[in-house]
């Protein structure tokens, strides 16, 4: 499952950056946490408002962008 429906882009939230479920959690922050070697479990423990599917959606969104695919997100 791609979980792409968890990614939203709203010009009123985080300057229109792609975010998790309309929250102020930009995808780039999730990727930064993973890049700092935090595990998915550690991220979820530190930030209980996030769900595992949010982290997976962030990774999938990044993969789609890198592949050059057109990404359609919820508004």
mmCIF file as gemmi writes it, N, C-alpha and C atoms, coordinates in Angstrom:
data_model
loop_
_atom_site.group_PDB
_atom_site.id
_atom_site.type_symbol
_atom_site.label_atom_id
_atom_site.label_alt_id
_atom_site.label_comp_id
_atom_site.label_asym_id
_atom_site.label_entity_id
_atom_site.label_seq_id
_atom_site.pdbx_PDB_ins_code
_atom_site.Cartn_x
_atom_site.Cartn_y
_atom_site.Cartn_z
_atom_site.occupancy
_atom_site.B_iso_or_equiv
_atom_site.pdbx_formal_charge
_atom_site.auth_seq_id
_atom_site.auth_asym_id
_atom_site.pdbx_PDB_model_num
ATOM 1 N N . UNK Axp A 1 ? 0.839 -1.183 0 1 0 ? 1 A 1
ATOM 2 C CA . UNK Axp A 1 ? 0 0 0 1 0 ? 1 A 1
ATOM 3 C C . UNK Axp A 1 ? 0.884 1.247 0 1 0 ? 1 A 1
ATOM 4 N N . UNK Axp A 2 ? 0.475 2.256 -0.74 1 0 ? 2 A 1
ATOM 5 C CA . UNK Axp A 2 ? 1.291 3.458 -0.888 1 0 ? 2 A 1
ATOM 6 C C . UNK Axp A 2 ? 1.032 4.511 0.187 1 0 ? 2 A 1
ATOM 7 N N . UNK Axp A 3 ? -0.136 4.54 0.774 1 0 ? 3 A 1
ATOM 8 C CA . UNK Axp A 3 ? -0.488 5.513 1.817 1 0 ? 3 A 1
ATOM 9 C C . UNK Axp A 3 ? -0.422 6.96 1.331 1 0 ? 3 A 1
ATOM 10 N N . UNK Axp A 4 ? -0.428 7.191 0.018 1 0 ? 4 A 1
ATOM 11 C CA . UNK Axp A 4 ? -0.262 8.547 -0.505 1 0 ? 4 A 1
ATOM 12 C C . UNK Axp A 4 ? -1.404 9.468 -0.055 1 0 ? 4 A 1
ATOM 13 N N . UNK Axp A 5 ? -2.54 8.895 0.297 1 0 ? 5 A 1
ATOM 14 C CA . UNK Axp A 5 ? -3.661 9.72 0.759 1 0 ? 5 A 1
ATOM 15 C C . UNK Axp A 5 ? -3.373 10.37 2.116 1 0 ? 5 A 1
ATOM 16 N N . UNK Axp A 6 ? -2.303 9.98 2.788 1 0 ? 6 A 1
ATOM 17 C CA . UNK Axp A 6 ? -1.908 10.592 4.058 1 0 ? 6 A 1
ATOM 18 C C . UNK Axp A 6 ? -1.106 11.871 3.852 1 0 ? 6 A 1
ATOM 19 N N . UNK Axp A 7 ? -0.691 12.133 2.627 1 0 ? 7 A 1
ATOM 20 C CA . UNK Axp A 7 ? 0.11 13.312 2.336 1 0 ? 7 A 1
ATOM 21 C C . UNK Axp A 7 ? -0.815 14.42 1.845 1 0 ? 7 A 1
ATOM 22 N N . UNK Axp A 8 ? -0.728 15.578 2.489 1 0 ? 8 A 1
ATOM 23 C CA . UNK Axp A 8 ? -1.557 16.71 2.092 1 0 ? 8 A 1
ATOM 24 C C . UNK Axp A 8 ? -0.674 17.912 1.787 1 0 ? 8 A 1
ATOM 25 N N . UNK Axp A 9 ? -1.176 18.741 0.885 1 0 ? 9 A 1
ATOM 26 C CA . UNK Axp A 9 ? -0.501 19.997 0.565 1 0 ? 9 A 1
ATOM 27 C C . UNK Axp A 9 ? -1.547 21.096 0.686 1 0 ? 9 A 1
ATOM 28 N N . UNK Axp A 10 ? -1.308 22.005 1.608 1 0 ? 10 A 1
ATOM 29 C CA . UNK Axp A 10 ? -2.229 23.102 1.878 1 0 ? 10 A 1
ATOM 30 C C . UNK Axp A 10 ? -1.398 24.37 2.024 1 0 ? 10 A 1
ATOM 31 N N . UNK Axp A 11 ? -1.649 25.382 1.202 1 0 ? 11 A 1
ATOM 32 C CA . UNK Axp A 11 ? -0.847 26.606 1.284 1 0 ? 11 A 1
ATOM 33 C C . UNK Axp A 11 ? -0.907 27.282 2.656 1 0 ? 11 A 1
ATOM 34 N N . UNK Axp A 12 ? -1.903 26.941 3.451 1 0 ? 12 A 1
ATOM 35 C CA . UNK Axp A 12 ? -2.055 27.535 4.779 1 0 ? 12 A 1
ATOM 36 C C . UNK Axp A 12 ? -1.283 26.768 5.861 1 0 ? 12 A 1
ATOM 37 N N . UNK Axp A 13 ? -0.731 25.628 5.515 1 0 ? 13 A 1
ATOM 38 C CA . UNK Axp A 13 ? -0.012 24.806 6.493 1 0 ? 13 A 1
ATOM 39 C C . UNK Axp A 13 ? 1.429 24.624 6.024 1 0 ? 13 A 1
ATOM 40 N N . UNK Axp A 14 ? 2.363 25.059 6.844 1 0 ? 14 A 1
ATOM 41 C CA . UNK Axp A 14 ? 3.801 24.904 6.558 1 0 ? 14 A 1
ATOM 42 C C . UNK Axp A 14 ? 4.179 25.433 5.178 1 0 ? 14 A 1
ATOM 43 N N . UNK Axp A 15 ? 3.593 26.57 4.817 1 0 ? 15 A 1
ATOM 44 C CA . UNK Axp A 15 ? 3.92 27.245 3.553 1 0 ? 15 A 1
ATOM 45 C C . UNK Axp A 15 ? 3.691 26.369 2.333 1 0 ? 15 A 1
ATOM 46 N N . UNK Axp A 16 ? 2.739 25.458 2.422 1 0 ? 16 A 1
ATOM 47 C CA . UNK Axp A 16 ? 2.399 24.618 1.287 1 0 ? 16 A 1
ATOM 48 C C . UNK Axp A 16 ? 3.299 23.413 1.072 1 0 ? 16 A 1
ATOM 49 N N . UNK Axp A 17 ? 4.162 23.139 2.043 1 0 ? 17 A 1
ATOM 50 C CA . UNK Axp A 17 ? 5.015 21.949 1.919 1 0 ? 17 A 1
ATOM 51 C C . UNK Axp A 17 ? 4.17 20.696 2.131 1 0 ? 17 A 1
ATOM 52 N N . UNK Axp A 18 ? 4.545 19.592 1.499 1 0 ? 18 A 1
ATOM 53 C CA . UNK Axp A 18 ? 3.822 18.337 1.727 1 0 ? 18 A 1
ATOM 54 C C . UNK Axp A 18 ? 3.923 17.937 3.197 1 0 ? 18 A 1
ATOM 55 N N . UNK Axp A 19 ? 2.777 17.628 3.792 1 0 ? 19 A 1
ATOM 56 C CA . UNK Axp A 19 ? 2.705 17.305 5.225 1 0 ? 19 A 1
ATOM 57 C C . UNK Axp A 19 ? 1.92 16.018 5.437 1 0 ? 19 A 1
ATOM 58 N N . UNK Axp A 20 ? 1.994 15.546 6.656 1 0 ? 20 A 1
ATOM 59 C CA . UNK Axp A 20 ? 1.248 14.361 7.07 1 0 ? 20 A 1
ATOM 60 C C . UNK Axp A 20 ? -0.153 14.763 7.519 1 0 ? 20 A 1
ATOM 61 N N . UNK Axp A 21 ? -1.152 14.219 6.883 1 0 ? 21 A 1
ATOM 62 C CA . UNK Axp A 21 ? -2.569 14.336 7.265 1 0 ? 21 A 1
ATOM 63 C C . UNK Axp A 21 ? -3.004 15.731 7.688 1 0 ? 21 A 1
ATOM 64 N N . UNK Axp A 22 ? -2.53 16.748 7.015 1 0 ? 22 A 1
ATOM 65 C CA . UNK Axp A 22 ? -2.961 18.105 7.323 1 0 ? 22 A 1
ATOM 66 C C . UNK Axp A 22 ? -2.378 18.664 8.612 1 0 ? 22 A 1
ATOM 67 N N . UNK Axp A 23 ? -1.489 17.918 9.249 1 0 ? 23 A 1
ATOM 68 C CA . UNK Axp A 23 ? -0.839 18.386 10.471 1 0 ? 23 A 1
ATOM 69 C C . UNK Axp A 23 ? 0.406 19.184 10.088 1 0 ? 23 A 1
ATOM 70 N N . UNK Axp A 24 ? 0.992 19.811 11.041 1 0 ? 24 A 1
ATOM 71 C CA . UNK Axp A 24 ? 2.217 20.569 10.801 1 0 ? 24 A 1
ATOM 72 C C . UNK Axp A 24 ? 3.448 19.667 10.923 1 0 ? 24 A 1
ATOM 73 N N . UNK Axp A 25 ? 3.399 18.595 10.166 1 0 ? 25 A 1
ATOM 74 C CA . UNK Axp A 25 ? 4.491 17.62 10.1 1 0 ? 25 A 1
ATOM 75 C C . UNK Axp A 25 ? 4.931 17.497 8.646 1 0 ? 25 A 1
ATOM 76 N N . UNK Axp A 26 ? 5.839 18.385 8.186 1 0 ? 26 A 1
ATOM 77 C CA . UNK Axp A 26 ? 6.306 18.268 6.804 1 0 ? 26 A 1
ATOM 78 C C . UNK Axp A 26 ? 7.032 16.944 6.577 1 0 ? 26 A 1
ATOM 79 N N . UNK Axp A 27 ? 6.904 16.44 5.366 1 0 ? 27 A 1
ATOM 80 C CA . UNK Axp A 27 ? 7.569 15.191 4.986 1 0 ? 27 A 1
ATOM 81 C C . UNK Axp A 27 ? 9.077 15.306 5.212 1 0 ? 27 A 1
ATOM 82 N N . UNK Axp A 28 ? 9.641 16.471 4.915 1 0 ? 28 A 1
ATOM 83 C CA . UNK Axp A 28 ? 11.091 16.63 5.064 1 0 ? 28 A 1
ATOM 84 C C . UNK Axp A 28 ? 11.544 16.425 6.513 1 0 ? 28 A 1
ATOM 85 N N . UNK Axp A 29 ? 10.713 16.762 7.476 1 0 ? 29 A 1
ATOM 86 C CA . UNK Axp A 29 ? 11.071 16.557 8.881 1 0 ? 29 A 1
ATOM 87 C C . UNK Axp A 29 ? 11.095 15.06 9.206 1 0 ? 29 A 1
ATOM 88 N N . UNK Axp A 30 ? 10.107 14.339 8.693 1 0 ? 30 A 1
ATOM 89 C CA . UNK Axp A 30 ? 10.086 12.886 8.9 1 0 ? 30 A 1
ATOM 90 C C . UNK Axp A 30 ? 11.351 12.262 8.309 1 0 ? 30 A 1
ATOM 91 N N . UNK Axp A 31 ? 11.704 12.683 7.097 1 0 ? 31 A 1
ATOM 92 C CA . UNK Axp A 31 ? 12.902 12.146 6.45 1 0 ? 31 A 1
ATOM 93 C C . UNK Axp A 31 ? 14.163 12.528 7.22 1 0 ? 31 A 1
ATOM 94 N N . UNK Axp A 32 ? 14.194 13.74 7.771 1 0 ? 32 A 1
ATOM 95 C CA . UNK Axp A 32 ? 15.335 14.154 8.605 1 0 ? 32 A 1
ATOM 96 C C . UNK Axp A 32 ? 15.479 13.253 9.835 1 0 ? 32 A 1
ATOM 97 N N . UNK Axp A 33 ? 14.355 12.938 10.467 1 0 ? 33 A 1
ATOM 98 C CA . UNK Axp A 33 ? 14.399 12.065 11.644 1 0 ? 33 A 1
ATOM 99 C C . UNK Axp A 33 ? 14.952 10.694 11.273 1 0 ? 33 A 1
ATOM 100 N N . UNK Axp A 34 ? 14.472 10.154 10.159 1 0 ? 34 A 1
ATOM 101 C CA . UNK Axp A 34 ? 14.973 8.855 9.707 1 0 ? 34 A 1
ATOM 102 C C . UNK Axp A 34 ? 16.449 8.951 9.327 1 0 ? 34 A 1
ATOM 103 N N . UNK Axp A 35 ? 16.826 10.053 8.709 1 0 ? 35 A 1
ATOM 104 C CA . UNK Axp A 35 ? 18.213 10.253 8.313 1 0 ? 35 A 1
ATOM 105 C C . UNK Axp A 35 ? 19.158 10.42 9.488 1 0 ? 35 A 1
ATOM 106 N N . UNK Axp A 36 ? 18.604 10.816 10.635 1 0 ? 36 A 1
ATOM 107 C CA . UNK Axp A 36 ? 19.424 10.954 11.837 1 0 ? 36 A 1
ATOM 108 C C . UNK Axp A 36 ? 19.543 9.617 12.572 1 0 ? 36 A 1
ATOM 109 N N . UNK Axp A 37 ? 19.093 8.548 11.912 1 0 ? 37 A 1
ATOM 110 C CA . UNK Axp A 37 ? 19.165 7.174 12.401 1 0 ? 37 A 1
ATOM 111 C C . UNK Axp A 37 ? 18.143 6.823 13.479 1 0 ? 37 A 1
ATOM 112 N N . UNK Axp A 38 ? 17.099 7.652 13.605 1 0 ? 38 A 1
ATOM 113 C CA . UNK Axp A 38 ? 16.002 7.255 14.484 1 0 ? 38 A 1
ATOM 114 C C . UNK Axp A 38 ? 15.244 6.133 13.803 1 0 ? 38 A 1
ATOM 115 N N . UNK Axp A 39 ? 14.802 5.173 14.578 1 0 ? 39 A 1
ATOM 116 C CA . UNK Axp A 39 ? 13.982 4.103 14.022 1 0 ? 39 A 1
ATOM 117 C C . UNK Axp A 39 ? 12.536 4.585 13.947 1 0 ? 39 A 1
ATOM 118 N N . UNK Axp A 40 ? 11.743 3.866 13.187 1 0 ? 40 A 1
ATOM 119 C CA . UNK Axp A 40 ? 10.319 4.196 13.123 1 0 ? 40 A 1
ATOM 120 C C . UNK Axp A 40 ? 9.728 4.124 14.52 1 0 ? 40 A 1
ATOM 121 N N . UNK Axp A 41 ? 10.087 3.116 15.278 1 0 ? 41 A 1
ATOM 122 C CA . UNK Axp A 41 ? 9.547 2.96 16.634 1 0 ? 41 A 1
ATOM 123 C C . UNK Axp A 41 ? 9.938 4.136 17.525 1 0 ? 41 A 1
ATOM 124 N N . UNK Axp A 42 ? 11.167 4.599 17.431 1 0 ? 42 A 1
ATOM 125 C CA . UNK Axp A 42 ? 11.606 5.747 18.241 1 0 ? 42 A 1
ATOM 126 C C . UNK Axp A 42 ? 10.835 7.005 17.863 1 0 ? 42 A 1
ATOM 127 N N . UNK Axp A 43 ? 10.607 7.204 16.589 1 0 ? 43 A 1
ATOM 128 C CA . UNK Axp A 43 ? 9.839 8.378 16.146 1 0 ? 43 A 1
ATOM 129 C C . UNK Axp A 43 ? 8.429 8.31 16.701 1 0 ? 43 A 1
ATOM 130 N N . UNK Axp A 44 ? 7.819 7.147 16.616 1 0 ? 44 A 1
ATOM 131 C CA . UNK Axp A 44 ? 6.451 6.984 17.106 1 0 ? 44 A 1
ATOM 132 C C . UNK Axp A 44 ? 6.369 7.16 18.62 1 0 ? 44 A 1
ATOM 133 N N . UNK Axp A 45 ? 7.368 6.701 19.337 1 0 ? 45 A 1
ATOM 134 C CA . UNK Axp A 45 ? 7.375 6.87 20.793 1 0 ? 45 A 1
ATOM 135 C C . UNK Axp A 45 ? 7.536 8.341 21.18 1 0 ? 45 A 1
ATOM 136 N N . UNK Axp A 46 ? 8.37 9.066 20.445 1 0 ? 46 A 1
ATOM 137 C CA . UNK Axp A 46 ? 8.593 10.488 20.731 1 0 ? 46 A 1
ATOM 138 C C . UNK Axp A 46 ? 7.449 11.371 20.259 1 0 ? 46 A 1
ATOM 139 N N . UNK Axp A 47 ? 6.718 10.913 19.25 1 0 ? 47 A 1
ATOM 140 C CA . UNK Axp A 47 ? 5.662 11.729 18.638 1 0 ? 47 A 1
ATOM 141 C C . UNK Axp A 47 ? 4.411 10.876 18.447 1 0 ? 47 A 1
ATOM 142 N N . UNK Axp A 48 ? 3.639 10.667 19.512 1 0 ? 48 A 1
ATOM 143 C CA . UNK Axp A 48 ? 2.491 9.75 19.46 1 0 ? 48 A 1
ATOM 144 C C . UNK Axp A 48 ? 1.378 10.186 18.509 1 0 ? 48 A 1
ATOM 145 N N . UNK Axp A 49 ? 1.397 11.421 18.05 1 0 ? 49 A 1
ATOM 146 C CA . UNK Axp A 49 ? 0.389 11.862 17.086 1 0 ? 49 A 1
ATOM 147 C C . UNK Axp A 49 ? 0.634 11.264 15.694 1 0 ? 49 A 1
ATOM 148 N N . UNK Axp A 50 ? 1.83 10.753 15.481 1 0 ? 50 A 1
ATOM 149 C CA . UNK Axp A 50 ? 2.155 10.097 14.214 1 0 ? 50 A 1
ATOM 150 C C . UNK Axp A 50 ? 1.834 8.615 14.282 1 0 ? 50 A 1
ATOM 151 N N . UNK Axp A 51 ? 1.597 8.032 13.112 1 0 ? 51 A 1
ATOM 152 C CA . UNK Axp A 51 ? 1.337 6.605 12.997 1 0 ? 51 A 1
ATOM 153 C C . UNK Axp A 51 ? 2.366 5.997 12.048 1 0 ? 51 A 1
ATOM 154 N N . UNK Axp A 52 ? 2.573 4.711 12.182 1 0 ? 52 A 1
ATOM 155 C CA . UNK Axp A 52 ? 3.546 4.03 11.327 1 0 ? 52 A 1
ATOM 156 C C . UNK Axp A 52 ? 3.264 4.296 9.853 1 0 ? 52 A 1
ATOM 157 N N . UNK Axp A 53 ? 2.002 4.294 9.478 1 0 ? 53 A 1
ATOM 158 C CA . UNK Axp A 53 ? 1.621 4.536 8.092 1 0 ? 53 A 1
ATOM 159 C C . UNK Axp A 53 ? 2.047 5.933 7.622 1 0 ? 53 A 1
ATOM 160 N N . UNK Axp A 54 ? 2.131 6.897 8.539 1 0 ? 54 A 1
ATOM 161 C CA . UNK Axp A 54 ? 2.602 8.243 8.186 1 0 ? 54 A 1
ATOM 162 C C . UNK Axp A 54 ? 4.072 8.208 7.775 1 0 ? 54 A 1
ATOM 163 N N . UNK Axp A 55 ? 4.861 7.439 8.51 1 0 ? 55 A 1
ATOM 164 C CA . UNK Axp A 55 ? 6.289 7.32 8.197 1 0 ? 55 A 1
ATOM 165 C C . UNK Axp A 55 ? 6.455 6.608 6.847 1 0 ? 55 A 1
ATOM 166 N N . UNK Axp A 56 ? 5.706 5.539 6.651 1 0 ? 56 A 1
ATOM 167 C CA . UNK Axp A 56 ? 5.775 4.812 5.382 1 0 ? 56 A 1
ATOM 168 C C . UNK Axp A 56 ? 5.295 5.674 4.219 1 0 ? 56 A 1
ATOM 169 N N . UNK Axp A 57 ? 4.277 6.486 4.455 1 0 ? 57 A 1
ATOM 170 C CA . UNK Axp A 57 ? 3.79 7.398 3.416 1 0 ? 57 A 1
ATOM 171 C C . UNK Axp A 57 ? 4.87 8.418 3.048 1 0 ? 57 A 1
ATOM 172 N N . UNK Axp A 58 ? 5.61 8.897 4.033 1 0 ? 58 A 1
ATOM 173 C CA . UNK Axp A 58 ? 6.691 9.851 3.783 1 0 ? 58 A 1
ATOM 174 C C . UNK Axp A 58 ? 7.773 9.234 2.914 1 0 ? 58 A 1
ATOM 175 N N . UNK Axp A 59 ? 8.145 8.014 3.247 1 0 ? 59 A 1
ATOM 176 C CA . UNK Axp A 59 ? 9.158 7.324 2.45 1 0 ? 59 A 1
ATOM 177 C C . UNK Axp A 59 ? 8.666 7.062 1.024 1 0 ? 59 A 1
ATOM 178 N N . UNK Axp A 60 ? 7.432 6.661 0.9 1 0 ? 60 A 1
ATOM 179 C CA . UNK Axp A 60 ? 6.891 6.395 -0.425 1 0 ? 60 A 1
ATOM 180 C C . UNK Axp A 60 ? 6.787 7.681 -1.239 1 0 ? 60 A 1
ATOM 181 N N . UNK Axp A 61 ? 6.39 8.771 -0.604 1 0 ? 61 A 1
ATOM 182 C CA . UNK Axp A 61 ? 6.304 10.059 -1.289 1 0 ? 61 A 1
ATOM 183 C C . UNK Axp A 61 ? 7.682 10.464 -1.816 1 0 ? 61 A 1
ATOM 184 N N . UNK Axp A 62 ? 8.707 10.321 -0.997 1 0 ? 62 A 1
ATOM 185 C CA . UNK Axp A 62 ? 10.066 10.648 -1.42 1 0 ? 62 A 1
ATOM 186 C C . UNK Axp A 62 ? 10.492 9.754 -2.59 1 0 ? 62 A 1
ATOM 187 N N . UNK Axp A 63 ? 10.156 8.481 -2.511 1 0 ? 63 A 1
ATOM 188 C CA . UNK Axp A 63 ? 10.501 7.553 -3.598 1 0 ? 63 A 1
ATOM 189 C C . UNK Axp A 63 ? 9.838 7.974 -4.902 1 0 ? 63 A 1
ATOM 190 N N . UNK Axp A 64 ? 8.568 8.349 -4.828 1 0 ? 64 A 1
ATOM 191 C CA . UNK Axp A 64 ? 7.853 8.786 -6.031 1 0 ? 64 A 1
ATOM 192 C C . UNK Axp A 64 ? 8.489 10.034 -6.628 1 0 ? 64 A 1
ATOM 193 N N . UNK Axp A 65 ? 8.858 10.986 -5.797 1 0 ? 65 A 1
ATOM 194 C CA . UNK Axp A 65 ? 9.487 12.206 -6.295 1 0 ? 65 A 1
ATOM 195 C C . UNK Axp A 65 ? 10.824 11.917 -6.963 1 0 ? 65 A 1
ATOM 196 N N . UNK Axp A 66 ? 11.629 11.078 -6.338 1 0 ? 66 A 1
ATOM 197 C CA . UNK Axp A 66 ? 12.94 10.75 -6.891 1 0 ? 66 A 1
ATOM 198 C C . UNK Axp A 66 ? 12.797 9.998 -8.213 1 0 ? 66 A 1
ATOM 199 N N . UNK Axp A 67 ? 11.761 9.194 -8.344 1 0 ? 67 A 1
ATOM 200 C CA . UNK Axp A 67 ? 11.571 8.413 -9.566 1 0 ? 67 A 1
ATOM 201 C C . UNK Axp A 67 ? 11.053 9.269 -10.714 1 0 ? 67 A 1
ATOM 202 N N . UNK Axp A 68 ? 10.61 10.475 -10.406 1 0 ? 68 A 1
ATOM 203 C CA . UNK Axp A 68 ? 10.085 11.361 -11.443 1 0 ? 68 A 1
ATOM 204 C C . UNK Axp A 68 ? 8.605 11.167 -11.73 1 0 ? 68 A 1
ATOM 205 N N . UNK Axp A 69 ? 7.96 10.32 -10.942 1 0 ? 69 A 1
ATOM 206 C CA . UNK Axp A 69 ? 6.528 10.108 -11.136 1 0 ? 69 A 1
ATOM 207 C C . UNK Axp A 69 ? 5.727 11.334 -10.696 1 0 ? 69 A 1
ATOM 208 N N . UNK Axp A 70 ? 4.584 11.516 -11.303 1 0 ? 70 A 1
ATOM 209 C CA . UNK Axp A 70 ? 3.689 12.59 -10.902 1 0 ? 70 A 1
ATOM 210 C C . UNK Axp A 70 ? 2.99 12.16 -9.618 1 0 ? 70 A 1
ATOM 211 N N . UNK Axp A 71 ? 3.024 13.028 -8.618 1 0 ? 71 A 1
ATOM 212 C CA . UNK Axp A 71 ? 2.443 12.693 -7.322 1 0 ? 71 A 1
ATOM 213 C C . UNK Axp A 71 ? 1.199 13.531 -7.108 1 0 ? 71 A 1
ATOM 214 N N . UNK Axp A 72 ? 0.082 12.868 -6.897 1 0 ? 72 A 1
ATOM 215 C CA . UNK Axp A 72 ? -1.18 13.561 -6.61 1 0 ? 72 A 1
ATOM 216 C C . UNK Axp A 72 ? -1.49 13.347 -5.14 1 0 ? 72 A 1
ATOM 217 N N . UNK Axp A 73 ? -1.653 14.441 -4.415 1 0 ? 73 A 1
ATOM 218 C CA . UNK Axp A 73 ? -1.916 14.362 -2.985 1 0 ? 73 A 1
ATOM 219 C C . UNK Axp A 73 ? -3.283 14.956 -2.68 1 0 ? 73 A 1
ATOM 220 N N . UNK Axp A 74 ? -3.734 14.705 -1.465 1 0 ? 74 A 1
ATOM 221 C CA . UNK Axp A 74 ? -4.992 15.295 -1.01 1 0 ? 74 A 1
ATOM 222 C C . UNK Axp A 74 ? -4.755 16.776 -0.73 1 0 ? 74 A 1
ATOM 223 N N . UNK Axp A 75 ? -5.798 17.545 -0.907 1 0 ? 75 A 1
ATOM 224 C CA . UNK Axp A 75 ? -5.684 18.989 -0.648 1 0 ? 75 A 1
ATOM 225 C C . UNK Axp A 75 ? -6.068 19.299 0.769 1 0 ? 75 A 1
